[in-house]
Amino acid sequence: MVARDALLHYAHFACIFLLASLLAGELFLFRKTLPAGMFRQLQIVDRWYGILAGLVILTGLSLLFFGLKGPAFYTHNPVFWTKMALFVIVAVLSIAPTVAYLNLNSRVTADGSVTLADAEFGRIRGLLWAQVCVFALIPLCAAFMANGL
C-alpha cells in the first residue's frame, strides 16, 4: 500500500515537472517572428503541454482515489480546492495561445515562417507569463497540504 502511494505520487510529480518544463519551453520558443522549424517545434511543445495536462489530471485522480489519504482528506481541504482552481486557471489561460498557434497555420509564408502583429505577440506572451505565474503557486498549495494545512 505504501509503495503504491509512493509510485502514484512519483507519477503525479513527474507529470507536473514535465508540464512545467513544456510551459517553460513554450515560453522560450515563442517569438514575434517564428521561422518554420521553430513554429513546428512550438506547435509540438503546445500539443505535448495539453497531453501532459491530461496526464496530470489522470495521475491526480489516481492519487485521490487510490492513494493512502483517500478522497476524504482532499475533498474537505480548502487548500486542495485552491490548488484545483489554480490548475483550472492555468488551463483556461492556455486555451488562447493554443488556438492562436492553430490559426497561425493559415498565415504561414512561402518559407514556412510566421510573423505576429505586435498586439497579438504581446497578448500571447502575456498569457504565457500569466500561466507561469499562476502555475508557480500550485506547488505552494501542495507544500501547505503536505504540512497539514
C-alpha positions as a printed Julia matrix, in Angstrom:
149×3 Matrix{Float64}:
   0.0    0.0     0.0
   2.79   2.45    0.88
   4.72   1.5    -2.26
   1.64   2.11   -4.42
   1.12   5.51   -2.78
   4.76   6.43   -3.39
   4.51   5.37   -7.04
   1.3    7.36   -7.5
   2.99  10.44   -6.04
   6.04   9.86   -8.22
   3.93   9.58  -11.39
   2.0   12.72  -10.46
   5.15  14.7    -9.67
   6.89  13.52  -12.86
   3.92  14.69  -14.94
   3.85  18.04  -13.14
   7.58  18.59  -13.71
   7.23  17.66  -17.38
   4.26  20.01  -17.68
   6.26  22.85  -16.13
   9.17  22.09  -18.48
   6.9   22.22  -21.51
   5.43  25.54  -20.38
   8.95  26.93  -20.0
   9.83  25.52  -23.42
   6.81  27.16  -24.98
   7.76  30.49  -23.47
  11.35  30.03  -24.67
  10.32  29.19  -28.25
   7.68  31.89  -28.67
   8.89  34.79  -30.82
   7.32  37.63  -32.79
   8.78  36.06  -35.93
   8.81  32.28  -35.93
  10.99  30.54  -38.51
   9.46  27.37  -39.97
  11.32  24.93  -37.72
  10.66  26.9   -34.56
   6.97  27.28  -35.44
   6.65  23.49  -35.81
   8.52  22.96  -32.52
   6.22  25.44  -30.76
   3.16  23.58  -32.0
   4.62  20.23  -30.91
   5.5   21.58  -27.46
   2.0   23.03  -27.11
   0.42  19.71  -28.14
   2.51  17.83  -25.54
   1.63  20.51  -22.99
  -2.04  19.61  -23.45
  -1.31  15.89  -23.28
   0.73  16.27  -20.08
  -2.01  18.42  -18.53
  -4.35  15.48  -19.11
  -1.82  13.11  -17.54
  -1.51  15.42  -14.51
  -5.27  15.16  -14.1
  -5.25  11.37  -14.51
  -2.4   10.84  -12.05
  -4.01  13.29   -9.63
  -7.3   11.41   -9.79
  -5.42   8.15   -9.24
  -3.79   9.66   -6.17
  -7.15  10.97   -4.96
  -8.95   7.63   -5.25
  -6.14   5.1    -4.75
  -3.68   6.98   -2.54
  -3.32   6.4     1.19
  -5.02   9.65    2.24
  -8.16   8.95    0.21
 -10.82  11.29   -1.11
 -11.97  12.48    2.33
  -8.61  14.13    3.03
  -8.58  16.02   -0.25
 -12.22  16.93   -0.82
 -12.6   18.53    2.6
  -9.4   20.54    2.32
  -9.78  24.17    1.13
  -6.12  24.25    0.07
  -6.81  21.32   -2.27
  -9.66  23.27   -3.88
  -7.41  26.32   -4.17
  -4.85  24.14   -5.92
  -7.53  22.81   -8.28
  -8.77  26.34   -9.03
  -5.21  27.43   -9.86
  -4.83  24.46  -12.22
  -8.11  25.37  -13.94
  -6.95  28.99  -14.29
  -3.73  27.8   -15.95
  -5.77  25.57  -18.26
  -8.08  28.43  -19.25
  -5.1   30.74  -19.84
  -3.58  28.09  -22.13
  -6.56  27.97  -24.5
  -5.94  31.26  -26.33
  -2.27  30.52  -27.19
  -3.22  27.06  -28.47
  -5.99  28.49  -30.64
  -3.61  31.2   -31.88
  -0.99  28.61  -32.87
  -3.61  26.67  -34.8
  -4.85  29.83  -36.53
  -1.29  30.79  -37.46
  -1.2   27.82  -39.83
  -3.23  29.89  -42.3
  -0.61  32.67  -42.19
   2.49  30.62  -42.91
   4.6   32.3   -45.59
   6.28  30.55  -48.51
   9.39  29.86  -46.42
   7.28  28.35  -43.62
   7.73  31.23  -41.19
   5.07  33.22  -39.37
   5.19  36.81  -38.13
   2.79  38.04  -35.49
   1.47  41.57  -35.1
   2.8   43.45  -32.07
  -0.52  43.31  -30.21
  -1.0   39.63  -30.95
   2.54  38.81  -29.84
   2.12  40.82  -26.63
  -1.22  39.22  -25.79
   0.02  35.65  -26.27
   3.3   36.35  -24.47
   1.33  37.86  -21.58
  -0.88  34.78  -21.39
   2.18  32.51  -21.33
   3.71  34.53  -18.48
   0.37  34.55  -16.64
   0.35  30.74  -16.86
   3.86  30.62  -15.4
   2.92  32.95  -12.53
  -0.25  31.05  -11.61
   1.46  27.67  -12.1
   4.16  28.74   -9.62
   1.52  28.95   -6.87
   0.4   25.33   -7.27
   3.48  23.81   -5.53
   2.93  26.27   -2.67
  -0.51  24.76   -2.13
   0.99  21.27   -2.33
   3.57  22.24    0.32
   0.82  23.56    2.58
  -1.13  20.35    2.17
   1.96  18.2     2.82
   2.42  20.09    6.06
  -1.1   19.53    7.29
  -2.85  22.71    6.2
